[in-house]
Amino acid sequence: MRRRISMLCAAAGLAAAAFVAASPAQAGYHLIRWQDSGFCQIWDESIPTTPWPAGYHRASASVPTFVDALMMKDSALKAGHCSW
């Protein structure tokens, strides 16, 4: 009986791991650009609030990692779309 419970727990654990691995990745970061200064900032989409103050607009599509967002910001700086 104990062995069956252990096998059941192991199977449930493997099923849960497979479910997590198969679920689609959520995009997590994008650039916002402040309208008054032109400064671009990486915004974490998991933050449940909006940036403050409200003088900004979304300047890029979503990317999955912070490193991807950092590379996107670097490209925007080099192209002159954002200021330092």
Secondary structure, 3 states (H helix, E strand, C coil): CHHHHHHHHHHHHHHHHHHHHHCCCCCCEEEEEECCCCEEEEEECCCCCCCCCCCEEECCCCECCHHHHHHHHHHHHHHCCCEC
